[in-house]
Amino acid sequence: MPDAAIECGDAKVARLLAFVAARVEEDRLGAHMTAPVDEAALERCDIVQQVLLDMARDTCSPIEPCPLPQRCLRALDEYAFMHKTHRHFDPEWMAWRLLP
């Protein structure tokens, strides 16, 4: 069962968090459906869920500006960028990217 949505006072970050949370669940399911199981994809999903999304869950508040460190936002954006062809990907997130 997916975790509850992460609420953030910054609407742009809140959309990014919702997008990443949904994509990581899809990626995890996809990794399990490959033969053999895609262990690298599962490790990537674990990092996103257990580090980045947990940091956001512990840090963000729906009534305050986003306190997430830039390095966390950049990492979330790098993960989201892997899904740039998805219809819900927002190009405005790319402002956090480290790589052009």
N, CA, C and O atoms as CSV, one atom per row, in Angstrom:
chain,resi,resn,atom,element,x,y,z
A,1,MET,N,N,0.841,-1.181,0.000
A,1,MET,CA,C,0.000,0.000,0.000
A,1,MET,C,C,0.882,1.239,0.000
A,1,MET,O,O,1.776,1.351,0.839
A,2,PRO,N,N,0.652,2.183,-0.931
A,2,PRO,CA,C,1.461,3.393,-0.988
A,2,PRO,C,C,1.279,4.257,0.260
A,2,PRO,O,O,0.229,4.238,0.903
A,3,ASP,N,N,2.333,5.016,0.584
A,3,ASP,CA,C,2.260,5.922,1.718
A,3,ASP,C,C,1.290,7.051,1.409
A,3,ASP,O,O,0.937,7.294,0.255
A,4,ALA,N,N,0.861,7.743,2.480
A,4,ALA,CA,C,-0.021,8.891,2.306
A,4,ALA,C,C,0.712,9.984,1.533
A,4,ALA,O,O,1.942,10.050,1.539
A,5,ALA,N,N,-0.057,10.830,0.875
A,5,ALA,CA,C,0.516,11.935,0.106
A,5,ALA,C,C,1.310,12.848,1.039
A,5,ALA,O,O,0.959,13.026,2.205
A,6,ILE,N,N,2.375,13.416,0.508
A,6,ILE,CA,C,3.208,14.336,1.268
A,6,ILE,C,C,2.703,15.743,0.970
A,6,ILE,O,O,2.656,16.161,-0.187
A,7,GLU,N,N,2.328,16.465,2.011
A,7,GLU,CA,C,1.826,17.813,1.833
A,7,GLU,C,C,2.964,18.805,2.019
A,7,GLU,O,O,3.745,18.709,2.966
A,8,CYS,N,N,3.044,19.759,1.098
A,8,CYS,CA,C,4.093,20.772,1.158
A,8,CYS,C,C,3.455,22.125,0.869
A,8,CYS,O,O,2.568,22.232,0.023
A,9,GLY,N,N,3.912,23.158,1.577
A,9,GLY,CA,C,3.390,24.503,1.384
A,9,GLY,C,C,3.743,25.114,0.045
A,9,GLY,O,O,3.151,26.118,-0.353
A,10,ASP,N,N,4.701,24.523,-0.660
A,10,ASP,CA,C,5.087,24.984,-1.988
A,10,ASP,C,C,4.388,24.085,-3.005
A,10,ASP,O,O,4.696,22.896,-3.097
A,11,ALA,N,N,3.458,24.640,-3.760
A,11,ALA,CA,C,2.655,23.841,-4.692
A,11,ALA,C,C,3.517,23.137,-5.738
A,11,ALA,O,O,3.221,22.007,-6.126
A,12,LYS,N,N,4.577,23.794,-6.196
A,12,LYS,CA,C,5.469,23.191,-7.198
A,12,LYS,C,C,6.147,21.944,-6.626
A,12,LYS,O,O,6.241,20.918,-7.300
A,13,VAL,N,N,6.615,22.037,-5.389
A,13,VAL,CA,C,7.256,20.895,-4.735
A,13,VAL,C,C,6.225,19.810,-4.444
A,13,VAL,O,O,6.513,18.625,-4.612
A,14,ALA,N,N,5.044,20.195,-4.014
A,14,ALA,CA,C,3.993,19.214,-3.726
A,14,ALA,C,C,3.658,18.396,-4.971
A,14,ALA,O,O,3.476,17.181,-4.884
A,15,ARG,N,N,3.577,19.058,-6.132
A,15,ARG,CA,C,3.311,18.331,-7.383
A,15,ARG,C,C,4.464,17.400,-7.725
A,15,ARG,O,O,4.247,16.270,-8.164
A,16,LEU,N,N,5.692,17.873,-7.523
A,16,LEU,CA,C,6.865,17.037,-7.784
A,16,LEU,C,C,6.858,15.807,-6.888
A,16,LEU,O,O,7.119,14.699,-7.356
A,17,LEU,N,N,6.563,15.989,-5.607
A,17,LEU,CA,C,6.536,14.863,-4.668
A,17,LEU,C,C,5.461,13.846,-5.048
A,17,LEU,O,O,5.698,12.640,-4.991
A,18,ALA,N,N,4.289,14.327,-5.431
A,18,ALA,CA,C,3.214,13.413,-5.836
A,18,ALA,C,C,3.608,12.649,-7.097
A,18,ALA,O,O,3.351,11.450,-7.210
A,19,PHE,N,N,4.233,13.347,-8.042
A,19,PHE,CA,C,4.664,12.714,-9.290
A,19,PHE,C,C,5.707,11.640,-9.007
A,19,PHE,O,O,5.593,10.517,-9.499
A,20,VAL,N,N,6.716,11.978,-8.223
A,20,VAL,CA,C,7.791,11.024,-7.919
A,20,VAL,C,C,7.244,9.825,-7.154
A,20,VAL,O,O,7.611,8.688,-7.450
A,21,ALA,N,N,6.376,10.059,-6.179
A,21,ALA,CA,C,5.813,8.954,-5.398
A,21,ALA,C,C,5.045,7.982,-6.300
A,21,ALA,O,O,5.157,6.767,-6.143
A,22,ALA,N,N,4.276,8.512,-7.232
A,22,ALA,CA,C,3.517,7.643,-8.145
A,22,ALA,C,C,4.448,6.900,-9.097
A,22,ALA,O,O,4.256,5.710,-9.347
A,23,ARG,N,N,5.455,7.591,-9.631
A,23,ARG,CA,C,6.361,6.950,-10.587
A,23,ARG,C,C,7.210,5.882,-9.912
A,23,ARG,O,O,7.486,4.850,-10.523
A,24,VAL,N,N,7.632,6.100,-8.669
A,24,VAL,CA,C,8.471,5.107,-7.998
A,24,VAL,C,C,7.670,3.822,-7.752
A,24,VAL,O,O,8.222,2.723,-7.821
A,25,GLU,N,N,6.389,3.959,-7.469
A,25,GLU,CA,C,5.546,2.765,-7.307
A,25,GLU,C,C,5.429,2.012,-8.631
A,25,GLU,O,O,5.515,0.784,-8.666
A,26,GLU,N,N,5.233,2.754,-9.712
A,26,GLU,CA,C,5.166,2.118,-11.028
A,26,GLU,C,C,6.485,1.447,-11.389
A,26,GLU,O,O,6.505,0.334,-11.915
A,27,ASP,N,N,7.586,2.138,-11.100
A,27,ASP,CA,C,8.905,1.574,-11.413
A,27,ASP,C,C,9.173,0.313,-10.609
A,27,ASP,O,O,9.762,-0.639,-11.120
A,28,ARG,N,N,8.747,0.302,-9.361
A,28,ARG,CA,C,8.945,-0.879,-8.512
A,28,ARG,C,C,8.169,-2.066,-9.084
A,28,ARG,O,O,8.703,-3.171,-9.180
A,29,LEU,N,N,6.925,-1.841,-9.458
A,29,LEU,CA,C,6.129,-2.925,-10.055
A,29,LEU,C,C,6.757,-3.416,-11.352
A,29,LEU,O,O,6.833,-4.620,-11.601
A,30,GLY,N,N,7.207,-2.471,-12.177
A,30,GLY,CA,C,7.842,-2.846,-13.437
A,30,GLY,C,C,9.102,-3.658,-13.224
A,30,GLY,O,O,9.363,-4.603,-13.969
A,31,ALA,N,N,9.885,-3.306,-12.220
A,31,ALA,CA,C,11.129,-4.033,-11.937
A,31,ALA,C,C,10.843,-5.477,-11.521
A,31,ALA,O,O,11.610,-6.386,-11.839
A,32,HIS,N,N,9.741,-5.677,-10.813
A,32,HIS,CA,C,9.378,-7.028,-10.389
A,32,HIS,C,C,8.852,-7.872,-11.542
A,32,HIS,O,O,8.861,-9.102,-11.473
A,33,MET,N,N,8.397,-7.213,-12.596
A,33,MET,CA,C,7.809,-7.951,-13.716
A,33,MET,C,C,8.837,-8.361,-14.756
A,33,MET,O,O,8.504,-9.084,-15.695
A,34,THR,N,N,10.083,-7.915,-14.610
A,34,THR,CA,C,11.117,-8.318,-15.554
A,34,THR,C,C,11.670,-9.686,-15.157
A,34,THR,O,O,11.558,-10.103,-14.004
A,35,ALA,N,N,12.248,-10.353,-16.097
A,35,ALA,CA,C,12.865,-11.640,-15.793
A,35,ALA,C,C,14.297,-11.598,-16.309
A,35,ALA,O,O,14.490,-11.557,-17.524
A,36,PRO,N,N,15.283,-11.605,-15.469
A,36,PRO,CA,C,15.206,-11.614,-14.006
A,36,PRO,C,C,14.778,-10.247,-13.462
A,36,PRO,O,O,14.767,-9.250,-14.184
A,37,VAL,N,N,14.432,-10.226,-12.190
A,37,VAL,CA,C,14.008,-8.991,-11.535
A,37,VAL,C,C,15.115,-7.947,-11.677
A,37,VAL,O,O,16.294,-8.255,-11.499
A,38,ASP,N,N,14.734,-6.723,-11.994
A,38,ASP,CA,C,15.692,-5.628,-12.189
A,38,ASP,C,C,16.114,-5.074,-10.824
A,38,ASP,O,O,15.493,-4.154,-10.291
A,39,GLU,N,N,17.176,-5.653,-10.278
A,39,GLU,CA,C,17.640,-5.279,-8.943
A,39,GLU,C,C,18.119,-3.830,-8.875
A,39,GLU,O,O,17.921,-3.164,-7.859
A,40,ALA,N,N,18.743,-3.338,-9.939
A,40,ALA,CA,C,19.220,-1.950,-9.954
A,40,ALA,C,C,18.048,-0.981,-9.853
A,40,ALA,O,O,18.126,0.020,-9.141
A,41,ALA,N,N,16.964,-1.276,-10.562
A,41,ALA,CA,C,15.778,-0.415,-10.495
A,41,ALA,C,C,15.168,-0.463,-9.103
A,41,ALA,O,O,14.722,0.560,-8.584
A,42,LEU,N,N,15.147,-1.646,-8.496
A,42,LEU,CA,C,14.599,-1.761,-7.133
A,42,LEU,C,C,15.449,-0.977,-6.132
A,42,LEU,O,O,14.909,-0.338,-5.230
A,43,GLU,N,N,16.766,-1.021,-6.284
A,43,GLU,CA,C,17.641,-0.242,-5.402
A,43,GLU,C,C,17.384,1.246,-5.569
A,43,GLU,O,O,17.350,1.985,-4.585
A,44,ARG,N,N,17.203,1.692,-6.806
A,44,ARG,CA,C,16.908,3.096,-7.079
A,44,ARG,C,C,15.580,3.484,-6.416
A,44,ARG,O,O,15.476,4.549,-5.807
A,45,CYS,N,N,14.579,2.629,-6.533
A,45,CYS,CA,C,13.275,2.888,-5.910
A,45,CYS,C,C,13.403,2.970,-4.393
A,45,CYS,O,O,12.792,3.831,-3.761
A,46,ASP,N,N,14.197,2.074,-3.811
A,46,ASP,CA,C,14.402,2.094,-2.361
A,46,ASP,C,C,15.026,3.411,-1.917
A,46,ASP,O,O,14.607,3.989,-0.914
A,47,ILE,N,N,16.015,3.884,-2.651
A,47,ILE,CA,C,16.667,5.147,-2.298
A,47,ILE,C,C,15.671,6.296,-2.382
A,47,ILE,O,O,15.604,7.137,-1.486
A,48,VAL,N,N,14.904,6.325,-3.458
A,48,VAL,CA,C,13.930,7.412,-3.616
A,48,VAL,C,C,12.911,7.371,-2.486
A,48,VAL,O,O,12.601,8.405,-1.895
A,49,GLN,N,N,12.386,6.183,-2.178
A,49,GLN,CA,C,11.363,6.078,-1.136
A,49,GLN,C,C,11.923,6.262,0.263
A,49,GLN,O,O,11.359,7.005,1.066
A,50,GLN,N,N,13.030,5.592,0.563
A,50,GLN,CA,C,13.522,5.555,1.935
A,50,GLN,C,C,14.427,6.720,2.301
A,50,GLN,O,O,14.729,6.924,3.477
A,51,VAL,N,N,14.860,7.481,1.314
A,51,VAL,CA,C,15.699,8.645,1.607
A,51,VAL,C,C,14.969,9.926,1.215
A,51,VAL,O,O,14.641,10.745,2.073
A,52,LEU,N,N,14.716,10.095,-0.069
A,52,LEU,CA,C,14.167,11.364,-0.554
A,52,LEU,C,C,12.727,11.600,-0.099
A,52,LEU,O,O,12.420,12.653,0.458
A,53,LEU,N,N,11.846,10.632,-0.333
A,53,LEU,CA,C,10.452,10.835,0.048
A,53,LEU,C,C,10.268,10.828,1.562
A,53,LEU,O,O,9.431,11.565,2.085
A,54,ASP,N,N,11.039,10.005,2.271
A,54,ASP,CA,C,10.959,10.032,3.737
A,54,ASP,C,C,11.455,11.362,4.292
A,54,ASP,O,O,10.905,11.872,5.269
A,55,MET,N,N,12.502,11.932,3.669
A,55,MET,CA,C,12.987,13.248,4.097
A,55,MET,C,C,11.880,14.289,3.904
A,55,MET,O,O,11.643,15.118,4.782
A,56,ALA,N,N,11.214,14.243,2.768
A,56,ALA,CA,C,10.125,15.181,2.509
A,56,ALA,C,C,8.975,14.969,3.483
A,56,ALA,O,O,8.393,15.930,3.985
A,57,ARG,N,N,8.652,13.714,3.747
A,57,ARG,CA,C,7.561,13.397,4.674
A,57,ARG,C,C,7.863,13.950,6.072
A,57,ARG,O,O,6.970,14.456,6.751
A,58,ASP,N,N,9.126,13.850,6.495
A,58,ASP,CA,C,9.517,14.316,7.828
A,58,ASP,C,C,9.690,15.828,7.899
A,58,ASP,O,O,9.608,16.404,8.984
A,59,THR,N,N,9.926,16.478,6.772
A,59,THR,CA,C,10.311,17.880,6.754
A,59,THR,C,C,9.193,18.819,6.325
A,59,THR,O,O,9.043,19.903,6.888
A,60,CYS,N,N,8.412,18.413,5.338
A,60,CYS,CA,C,7.436,19.320,4.736
A,60,CYS,C,C,6.201,19.517,5.612
A,60,CYS,O,O,5.826,18.661,6.414
A,61,SER,N,N,5.598,20.665,5.423
A,61,SER,CA,C,4.374,21.027,6.122
A,61,SER,C,C,3.459,21.733,5.127
A,61,SER,O,O,3.934,22.484,4.275
A,62,PRO,N,N,2.149,21.498,5.227
A,62,PRO,CA,C,1.250,22.141,4.258
A,62,PRO,C,C,1.096,23.647,4.470
A,62,PRO,O,O,0.577,24.341,3.596
A,63,ILE,N,N,1.537,24.158,5.612
A,63,ILE,CA,C,1.310,25.580,5.914
A,63,ILE,C,C,2.583,26.416,5.912
A,63,ILE,O,O,2.530,27.611,6.204
A,64,GLU,N,N,3.728,25.814,5.589
A,64,GLU,CA,C,4.993,26.546,5.585
A,64,GLU,C,C,5.666,26.428,4.223
A,64,GLU,O,O,5.412,25.476,3.486
A,65,PRO,N,N,6.527,27.393,3.882
A,65,PRO,CA,C,7.311,27.263,2.653
A,65,PRO,C,C,8.154,25.989,2.715
A,65,PRO,O,O,8.435,25.476,3.798
A,66,CYS,N,N,8.546,25.495,1.577
A,66,CYS,CA,C,9.274,24.227,1.524
A,66,CYS,C,C,10.663,24.344,2.160
A,66,CYS,O,O,11.478,25.160,1.729
A,67,PRO,N,N,10.930,23.529,3.185
A,67,PRO,CA,C,12.248,23.557,3.832
A,67,PRO,C,C,13.224,22.506,3.296
A,67,PRO,O,O,14.316,22.348,3.842
A,68,LEU,N,N,12.844,21.783,2.229
A,68,LEU,CA,C,13.730,20.731,1.720
A,68,LEU,C,C,15.030,21.328,1.185
A,68,LEU,O,O,15.009,22.352,0.502
A,69,PRO,N,N,16.143,20.698,1.489
A,69,PRO,CA,C,17.420,21.176,0.944
A,69,PRO,C,C,17.437,21.078,-0.578
A,69,PRO,O,O,16.784,20.209,-1.155
A,70,GLN,N,N,18.176,21.963,-1.220
A,70,GLN,CA,C,18.286,21.963,-2.675
A,70,GLN,C,C,18.781,20.621,-3.206
A,70,GLN,O,O,18.353,20.188,-4.276
A,71,ARG,N,N,19.669,19.962,-2.478
A,71,ARG,CA,C,20.195,18.680,-2.974
A,71,ARG,C,C,19.089,17.628,-3.037
A,71,ARG,O,O,19.110,16.759,-3.909
A,72,CYS,N,N,18.121,17.699,-2.116
A,72,CYS,CA,C,16.990,16.767,-2.151
A,72,CYS,C,C,16.090,17.088,-3.341
A,72,CYS,O,O,15.654,16.183,-4.053
A,73,LEU,N,N,15.812,18.371,-3.556
A,73,LEU,CA,C,14.980,18.769,-4.691
A,73,LEU,C,C,15.640,18.380,-6.007
A,73,LEU,O,O,14.968,17.933,-6.936
A,74,ARG,N,N,16.940,18.549,-6.085
A,74,ARG,CA,C,17.658,18.177,-7.311
A,74,ARG,C,C,17.569,16.677,-7.560
A,74,ARG,O,O,17.350,16.240,-8.689
A,75,ALA,N,N,17.740,15.895,-6.503
A,75,ALA,CA,C,17.668,14.441,-6.654
A,75,ALA,C,C,16.256,14.008,-7.050
A,75,ALA,O,O,16.094,13.126,-7.894
A,76,LEU,N,N,15.238,14.619,-6.449
A,76,LEU,CA,C,13.859,14.309,-6.826
A,76,LEU,C,C,13.616,14.660,-8.288
A,76,LEU,O,O,12.976,13.904,-9.019
A,77,ASP,N,N,14.135,15.817,-8.711
A,77,ASP,CA,C,13.959,16.231,-10.093
A,77,ASP,C,C,14.696,15.308,-11.056
A,77,ASP,O,O,14.186,15.001,-12.133
A,78,GLU,N,N,15.891,14.865,-10.676
A,78,GLU,CA,C,16.631,13.937,-11.546
A,78,GLU,C,C,15.821,12.655,-11.743
A,78,GLU,O,O,15.770,12.114,-12.847
A,79,TYR,N,N,15.194,12.177,-10.682
A,79,TYR,CA,C,14.364,10.979,-10.802
A,79,TYR,C,C,13.145,11.269,-11.680
A,79,TYR,O,O,12.802,10.473,-12.554
A,80,ALA,N,N,12.495,12.405,-11.446
A,80,ALA,CA,C,11.329,12.767,-12.247
A,80,ALA,C,C,11.702,12.909,-13.716
A,80,ALA,O,O,10.924,12.550,-14.600
A,81,PHE,N,N,12.903,13.437,-13.973
A,81,PHE,CA,C,13.335,13.670,-15.348
A,81,PHE,C,C,13.421,12.367,-16.141
A,81,PHE,O,O,13.281,12.370,-17.364
A,82,MET,N,N,13.651,11.260,-15.447
A,82,MET,CA,C,13.662,9.959,-16.130
A,82,MET,C,C,12.299,9.678,-16.772
A,82,MET,O,O,12.187,8.837,-17.664
A,83,HIS,N,N,11.268,10.390,-16.310
A,83,HIS,CA,C,9.897,10.188,-16.793
A,83,HIS,C,C,9.406,11.433,-17.542
A,83,HIS,O,O,8.216,11.750,-17.523
A,84,LYS,N,N,10.329,12.125,-18.195
A,84,LYS,CA,C,9.980,13.405,-18.823
A,84,LYS,C,C,8.931,13.278,-19.927
A,84,LYS,O,O,8.305,14.275,-20.286
A,85,THR,N,N,8.726,12.098,-20.466
A,85,THR,CA,C,7.709,11.940,-21.504
A,85,THR,C,C,6.326,11.658,-20.905
A,85,THR,O,O,5.342,11.596,-21.642
A,86,HIS,N,N,6.240,11.488,-19.602
A,86,HIS,CA,C,4.954,11.253,-18.952
A,86,HIS,C,C,4.090,12.509,-19.058
A,86,HIS,O,O,4.603,13.625,-18.963
A,87,ARG,N,N,2.810,12.337,-19.249
A,87,ARG,CA,C,1.938,13.502,-19.476
A,87,ARG,C,C,1.844,14.432,-18.267
A,87,ARG,O,O,1.465,15.593,-18.423
A,88,HIS,N,N,2.176,13.960,-17.077
A,88,HIS,CA,C,2.109,14.818,-15.888
A,88,HIS,C,C,3.461,15.411,-15.504
A,88,HIS,O,O,3.570,16.095,-14.486
A,89,PHE,N,N,4.476,15.159,-16.300
A,89,PHE,CA,C,5.787,15.761,-16.023
A,89,PHE,C,C,5.683,17.262,-16.275
A,89,PHE,O,O,5.123,17.692,-17.284
A,90,ASP,N,N,6.223,18.053,-15.354
A,90,ASP,CA,C,6.166,19.509,-15.456
A,90,ASP,C,C,7.556,20.046,-15.775
A,90,ASP,O,O,8.459,19.909,-14.949
A,91,PRO,N,N,7.759,20.650,-16.938
A,91,PRO,CA,C,9.100,21.154,-17.297
A,91,PRO,C,C,9.626,22.198,-16.309
A,91,PRO,O,O,10.835,22.419,-16.251
A,92,GLU,N,N,8.771,22.831,-15.546
A,92,GLU,CA,C,9.239,23.840,-14.587
A,92,GLU,C,C,10.084,23.213,-13.473
A,92,GLU,O,O,10.854,23.912,-12.815
A,93,TRP,N,N,9.949,21.915,-13.262
A,93,TRP,CA,C,10.783,21.249,-12.255
A,93,TRP,C,C,12.250,21.244,-12.650
A,93,TRP,O,O,13.123,21.131,-11.789
A,94,MET,N,N,12.528,21.366,-13.938
A,94,MET,CA,C,13.904,21.258,-14.407
A,94,MET,C,C,14.794,22.391,-13.909
A,94,MET,O,O,16.009,22.334,-14.101
A,95,ALA,N,N,14.242,23.396,-13.290
A,95,ALA,CA,C,15.046,24.470,-12.716
A,95,ALA,C,C,15.953,23.936,-11.605
A,95,ALA,O,O,16.970,24.555,-11.295
A,96,TRP,N,N,15.600,22.802,-11.005
A,96,TRP,CA,C,16.431,22.216,-9.943
A,96,TRP,C,C,17.501,21.280,-10.468
A,96,TRP,O,O,18.370,20.853,-9.709
A,97,ARG,N,N,17.457,20.954,-11.749
A,97,ARG,CA,C,18.383,19.950,-12.292
A,97,ARG,C,C,19.826,20.391,-12.200
A,97,ARG,O,O,20.149,21.566,-12.377
A,98,LEU,N,N,20.681,19.437,-11.923
A,98,LEU,CA,C,22.125,19.677,-11.929
A,98,LEU,C,C,22.665,19.549,-13.344
A,98,LEU,O,O,23.591,20.258,-13.738
A,99,LEU,N,N,22.068,18.628,-14.105
A,99,LEU,CA,C,22.555,18.342,-15.450
A,99,LEU,C,C,21.646,19.002,-16.477
A,99,LEU,O,O,20.427,18.981,-16.309
A,100,PRO,N,N,22.204,19.589,-17.541
A,100,PRO,CA,C,21.355,20.233,-18.551
A,100,PRO,C,C,20.575,19.215,-19.359
A,100,PRO,O,O,19.813,19.587,-20.251
